[in-house]
Amino acid sequence: MKKLSFILAAFALFVISCNNAGQTKNDQESQQTTEETAVVAYDADSLYAIAESMIDKEIAVRGYVTHTCKHSGKRCFLTGEGQQHSIRVEAKGEIGGFNRELEGSQLVVNGILRERRLTQAEIADIEKSTNEKLSQEDGSAETCAAELANINEMKEWMKAQGKDYYSIYYIDGLNYEEIHN
């Protein structure tokens, strides 16, 4: 009788431990699924606030397509609801290219956030070249004035941030989904 009780107790412990192990596995799978589906899609405008901490990390960005490159289709530009910032998306991964029909559409792009740093010397070269174009009086004065305004904004940003470079963020797009409202 004692042997039977011992065998039943051992069997009960075995069943309980199997159920707990299965429950732990299910909890881990559930948590992993939740983490995968809970990816935050940053608005293209709000991305710049956290961009420095997300460089070389996979992110999702939501925005409206303002432009696609008409010759190659290998890049597009997204802007957020407030149209404060624009971010370039390079066609990589599963993205073969961006069709011109996407302009005006809202996308969620998954990709790797990258940074290109313009040094003070590079900015000075751009400014010099722009000033040379400005003196040519070939009708490009308006374009040159806009470029010089951008250069001044870069310089002001570097001074305010205490940095000797200007960050240009872009995304190596892995895939995208068009959002239909």
KENURO-794587 format. One line per 4 residues: their letters; for each residue x, y, z of N, C-alpha, C. Coordinates in pm, whole numbers, always signed. Each point is the difference from the previous one (the first is absolute). Example, Ala and Ser with C-alpha at 12.3 -4.5 7.8 and 13.67 -1.06 7.14 Angstrom:
// KENURO-794587
as = +1319:-569:+780:-89:+119:+0:+90:+120:+0 | -35:+105:-72:+82:+119:+6:-77:+109:+73 .
This chain:
// KENURO-794587
mkkl = +82:-118:+0:-82:+118:+0:+88:+126:+0 | +109:-4:+80:+90:+114:+3:+64:+22:-136 | +31:-112:-70:+59:+14:-133:-98:+67:-94 | -127:-37:+7:-102:+59:-86:-15:+149:+28 .
sfil = +1:+37:+128:-11:+142:+37:+121:+76:-51 | +117:-58:+14:+123:+65:-47:-5:+18:-152 | -44:-104:-73:-8:+8:-145:-102:+105:-43 | -114:+5:+68:-103:+100:-33:+52:+142:+28 .
aafa = +71:+19:+113:+55:+131:+34:+105:+42:-103 | +87:-93:-41:+101:+30:-99:-65:+35:-134 | -104:-75:-37:-71:+27:-125:-67:+137:+5 | -60:+34:+113:-66:+131:+17:+102:+113:-15 .
lfvi = +118:-16:+63:+104:+102:-14:+46:+13:-146 | +12:-113:-67:+40:+1:-141:-103:+76:-84 | -128:-28:+21:-107:+66:-76:+1:+150:+28 | +14:+38:+127:+1:+142:+37:+119:+71:-64 .
scnn = +117:-64:+6:+118:+65:-58:-13:+12:-152 | -61:-97:-65:-20:+10:-145:-94:+114:-32 | -108:+14:+77:-95:+108:-23:+65:+135:+22 | +83:+13:+103:+69:+126:+27:+99:+34:-111 .
agqt = +73:-101:-48:+95:+24:-108:-74:+43:-127 | -112:-64:-28:-80:+39:-116:-54:+140:+15 | -45:+35:+122:-52:+134:+25:+110:+103:-18 | +122:-28:+50:+111:+93:-15:+32:+20:-148 .
kndq = -1:-108:-77:+27:+10:-142:-107:+83:-68 | -128:-23:+35:-108:+77:-59:+11:+147:+37 | +38:+30:+126:+17:+138:+43:+110:+68:-80 | +112:-72:-22:+111:+58:-76:-41:+25:-144 .
esqq = -73:-96:-61:-46:+18:-137:-96:+118:-9 | -90:+12:+98:-96:+109:+2:+71:+135:+14 | +100:+5:+87:+76:+123:+20:+76:+37:-128 | +59:-99:-66:+74:+26:-123:-95:+52:-108 .
ttee = -118:-62:-13:-98:+45:-99:-44:+142:+31 | -24:+30:+126:-41:+134:+40:+109:+100:-35 | +126:-33:+27:+110:+90:-32:+10:+23:-150 | -21:-105:-79:+10:+13:-145:-111:+87:-56 .
tavv = -122:-12:+56:-112:+77:-54:-8:+139:+60 | +75:+27:+105:-7:+130:+67:+111:+94:-45 | +51:-17:-122:+104:+88:-51:-62:+138:-20 | +65:+100:+54:-49:+136:-10:+43:+58:-133 .
ayda = -95:+54:-73:+32:+69:-126:+8:+149:+32 | +120:+54:-6:+20:+142:+28:-52:+84:-115 | -63:+111:+34:-39:+97:-101:+128:+63:-53 | +7:+25:-130:+121:+55:-61:+43:+131:+67 .
dsly = -95:+78:+50:+34:+125:+68:+61:-24:+138 | -53:-97:+73:+48:-25:+137:+128:-83:+4 | +35:-61:-111:+119:-85:-6:+126:+77:+37 | +9:+125:-40:+122:+78:+22:+29:+21:+149 .
aiae = -101:-3:+83:+21:+19:+144:+77:-116:+62 | -12:-119:-57:+66:-119:+57:+103:-61:-94 | +20:+63:-114:+84:-60:-106:+141:-34:+48 | +62:+88:+76:+139:-22:+41:+16:-131:+78 .
smid = -103:-37:+77:+8:-122:+80:-40:-125:-79 | -50:+18:-122:-49:-114:-79:+88:-31:-122 | +114:+65:-13:+87:-22:-115:+43:-146:-7 | -7:-57:-119:+36:-138:-30:-92:-102:+66 .
keia = -120:+44:+39:-99:-91:+58:-119:-10:-94 | -70:-112:+8:-119:-18:-82:-115:+78:+60 | -68:+76:-84:-112:+81:+44:-113:-10:-103 | -116:+50:+37:-112:+15:-91:-38:+148:-1 .
vrgy = -19:+55:-118:-34:+142:-15:-125:+11:-86 | -92:+85:+48:-125:+25:-72:+4:+141:-57 | -38:+15:-125:-3:+133:-58:-61:+0:-139 | -14:+120:-54:-56:+19:-133:+113:+15:-101 .
vtht = -14:-64:-113:+101:+6:-105:-14:+136:-70 | +107:+79:+7:+0:+131:-66:+69:-5:-135 | +86:-99:-19:+75:-9:-125:+57:-140:-15 | -1:-50:-122:+74:-122:-33:+93:+35:-116 .
ckhs = +118:-55:+0:+95:+28:-108:-55:-60:-129 | -20:+85:-100:-67:-45:-121:+86:-86:-91 | +131:+13:+6:+85:-79:-89:+22:-142:+51 | +42:-12:+124:+32:-133:+52:-106:-56:+93 .
gkrc = -76:+87:+67:-97:-46:+98:+65:-58:+123 | +129:+21:+17:+75:-62:+109:-9:+78:+132 | -68:+115:-3:-20:+72:+126:-129:+77:-5 | -52:+23:+121:-116:+86:+14:+22:+86:+125 .
fltg = -85:+99:+17:+9:+89:+115:-134:-1:+72 | +8:-13:+132:-120:-2:+84:-4:+124:+87 | -120:+49:+26:-18:+108:+96:-113:-40:+93 | +0:+58:+120:-100:-34:+100:-126:+83:-15 .
egqq = -93:-20:+94:-127:+73:-1:+22:+151:-2 | +95:+48:+80:+25:+143:+10:+90:+55:-110 | +53:-85:-83:+89:+35:-110:+116:+90:+45 | +54:-30:+120:+113:+76:+52:+133:-53:-53 .
hsir = +8:-130:-16:+125:-63:-44:-29:-96:-114 | +103:-28:-75:-7:-98:-107:+116:-97:+21 | -25:-127:-29:+107:-98:+13:+6:-83:-128 | +122:-24:-45:+24:-78:-121:-4:-149:+34 .
veak = -60:-77:-88:-4:-145:+15:+65:-60:-124 | +104:-80:+21:+70:-70:-108:-63:-137:-19 | -21:-40:-125:-57:-131:-30:+105:-107:+21 | -15:-78:+103:+89:-111:+33:-88:-120:+36 .
geig = +61:-107:+48:-77:-116:+46:-98:-49:-103 | -127:-10:+39:-105:-51:-88:-55:+107:-94 | +46:+123:+14:-53:+110:-81:+78:+8:-131 | -68:-26:-108:+64:+10:-132:+8:+143:-47 .
gfnr = -96:+81:+43:-4:+140:-39:-132:+61:+46 | -12:+130:-18:-121:+73:+38:-66:+54:-126 | -124:-37:-24:-74:+48:-116:-42:+145:+19 | -5:+74:-107:-43:+141:+6:-143:+10:+50 .
eleg = -81:-104:-18:-139:+1:+45:-10:+7:+152 | +109:-27:+70:-1:+5:+147:-2:+144:+53 | +36:+98:-83:+3:+138:+47:-138:+38:+54 | -1:+55:+122:-124:+36:+67:-55:-110:+89 .
sqlv = +50:-122:-17:-47:-113:+80:+69:-1:+136 | -64:-65:+95:+60:-18:+132:+60:-140:+7 | +126:-8:+47:+70:-127:+12:+48:-20:+142 | +19:-127:+36:+79:-36:+117:+119:-76:-57 .
vngi = +119:+55:+24:+123:-59:-53:+78:-60:+116 | +40:-125:-15:+90:-65:+95:+140:+5:-60 | +96:+40:+82:+136:+8:-50:+99:+34:+108 | +122:+25:-42:+110:+33:+92:+27:+150:-12 .
lrer = -3:+68:+114:+28:+144:+0:+150:+21:-13 | +38:+85:-94:+140:+31:-24:+24:+149:+17 | +128:+35:+13:+38:+140:+17:+114:+32:-95 | -8:+115:-63:+110:+54:-81:+36:+132:+63 .
rltq = +124:+15:+39:+46:+121:+66:+72:+91:-99 | -48:+122:-12:+69:+101:-79:+92:+77:+93 | +128:+2:-32:+96:+72:+83:-7:+149:-30 | +62:+79:+86:+6:+144:-22:+72:+32:-131 .
aeia = +104:-75:-32:+74:+23:-126:-89:-28:-121 | -77:-109:+5:-90:-32:-111:-106:+109:-17 | -52:+49:+110:-101:+105:-5:+61:+128:-57 | +122:+30:+40:+69:+119:-54:+20:-12:-151 .
diek = +34:-119:-49:+16:-23:-144:-132:+19:-74 | -107:-50:+59:-133:+15:-61:-37:+148:-6 | +27:+71:+108:-31:+142:+5:+80:+77:-106 | +127:-32:-13:+86:+67:-99:-54:-25:-141 .
stne = -32:-124:-30:-52:-37:-131:-133:+72:-28 | -84:+8:+100:-130:+68:-15:+20:+148:-25 | +91:+62:+71:+27:+143:-21:+55:+25:-140 | +81:-92:-52:+52:+13:-137:-114:-8:-102 .
klsq = -94:-93:+22:-116:-12:-90:-85:+126:+6 | -12:+57:+119:-82:+119:+20:+51:+117:-82 | +131:+10:-16:+60:+113:-72:-11:-15:-153 | -46:-115:-48:-7:-24:-144:-122:+63:-68 .
edgs = -98:+42:+77:-121:+64:-53:-63:-80:-114 | -18:-129:+20:-61:-83:-103:-145:-39:+35 | -61:+77:+89:-137:-28:+40:-12:-97:+116 | +112:-41:+55:-4:-95:+111:+13:+68:+136 .
aetc = -15:+132:+3:+17:+76:+125:-97:-46:+108 | -124:-30:-39:-100:-43:+98:+39:-135:+61 | +46:-91:-84:+45:-131:+48:+121:+15:+91 | +93:+85:-40:+120:+23:+81:-35:+62:+134 .
aael = -94:+92:+1:-42:+63:+126:-59:-104:+95 | -78:-93:-54:-57:-108:+82:+110:-91:+54 | +99:-31:-84:+112:-84:+44:+80:+71:+110 | +23:+129:-17:+75:+75:+102:-79:+7:+131 .
anin = -132:+11:-9:-83:-1:+121:+13:-135:+72 | +2:-109:-78:+18:-134:+59:+137:-12:+67 | +102:+53:-66:+135:-5:+56:+5:+77:+132 | -65:+116:+4:-3:+77:+125:-74:-73:+110 .
emke = -108:-70:-36:-72:-81:+99:+90:-111:+54 | +79:-63:-87:+92:-105:+44:+102:+57:+99 | +55:+115:-34:+100:+63:+88:-62:+36:+136 | -122:+53:-2:-67:+36:+125:-28:-125:+83 .
wmka = -41:-108:-65:-28:-125:+71:+128:-52:+66 | +111:+0:-75:+128:-48:+56:+40:+83:+120 | -16:+132:-10:+37:+88:+110:-89:-27:+122 | -130:-13:-22:-94:-24:+109:+24:-136:+67 .
qgkd = +40:-100:-80:+23:-135:+51:+142:-20:+51 | +88:+96:-27:+139:-13:+39:+72:-111:-76 | -34:-16:-127:+60:-108:-81:+76:+60:-118 | +98:-76:-47:+79:+47:-114:-41:-72:-129 .
yysi = -122:-51:-4:-55:-66:-117:-152:+21:-1 | -58:-22:-117:-146:+8:-15:-48:-139:-39 | -98:-52:+74:-52:-134:-25:-110:+1:-105 | +15:-89:-96:-107:-26:-97:-41:-145:+22 .
yyid = -126:-19:+39:-50:-134:+26:-74:-53:-123 | +13:-130:-23:-74:-66:-107:-24:-144:+42 | -82:-69:-77:-37:-137:+33:+37:-92:-115 | +70:-108:+31:+17:-109:-95:-126:-85:+15 .
glny = -96:+21:-90:-130:-67:+10:+12:-149:-27 | -64:-79:+83:+0:-145:-18:-131:-45:-65 | -111:+60:+41:-131:-28:-59:-94:+114:+38 | -113:+5:-66:-97:+104:+34:-140:-52:-24 .
eeih = -94:+69:+62:-142:-32:-17:-72:+131:-23 | -86:+3:-100:-81:+118:-25:-120:-2:+95 | -27:+115:+62:-110:+12:+94:-119:+61:-71 | -112:-68:+9:-125:+50:-61:-94:+39:+112 .
n = -39:+127:+3:-89:+48:+108:-142:-23:-33 .
